[in-house]
Amino acid sequence: MKYLLHTLFLGMSLFLFSCKNQTNANEPEIKKAPVAIELISEGEIQDVTFTSKGASKVFHYYTKLKNALVNTNPTATAQAAQELSSSVSLMGGDEITLAAIKEISMSNDIQVQREKFVIVTTSVEKLLENNVATGLFYKQYCPMAFNNTGGYWLSNSKEIRNPYFGDKMLKCGRIDKEIN
């Protein structure tokens, strides 16, 4: 009986020790560093006011969308597009523009969002250009966007912050026109 208890005890001990988590002491522990997203500065902002509250909202949400593209943040871009949608609709935005805004808001692909942003910019410029009460904003242009076909955007800053390339080519572009 004693022999049986000792055998059982020895068997259980071997079983428990053999099942412990075996880690190789030679392998280094891998730790992930926290990722800090640094937002790109917009530069010095110009004051601009509009003749209607609707135009002010369109410009505000458009600028938020542009800045999300500059920061290459597809989630923030989609959110800003959702916010812009109702304002553009209330200001009489056409179906093509509203469809482009919807595609931006439903996509997580930054390239798709940037391609649709060109359509949005053209429409927003038409909605805003005759509604400036005071101040000005800028129409900016990057000749290298979309395989050198170029792309425009609107900005409330004289400094170039390229939404088509983000931090890859942040300052690529020029001021094409001041709108006041």
Secondary structure as GFF3:
##gff-version 3
##sequence-region A 1 180
A	DSSP	alpha_helix	2	18	.	.	.	ID=ss1
A	DSSP	beta_strand	48	50	.	.	.	ID=ss2
A	DSSP	alpha_helix	53	70	.	.	.	ID=ss3
A	DSSP	alpha_helix	74	90	.	.	.	ID=ss4
A	DSSP	alpha_helix	95	106	.	.	.	ID=ss5
A	DSSP	alpha_helix	110	128	.	.	.	ID=ss6
A	DSSP	beta_strand	132	135	.	.	.	ID=ss7
A	DSSP	beta_strand	137	142	.	.	.	ID=ss8
A	DSSP	alpha_helix	145	148	.	.	.	ID=ss9
A	DSSP	beta_strand	151	155	.	.	.	ID=ss10
A	DSSP	three_ten_helix	166	168	.	.	.	ID=ss11
A	DSSP	beta_strand	174	179	.	.	.	ID=ss12
###
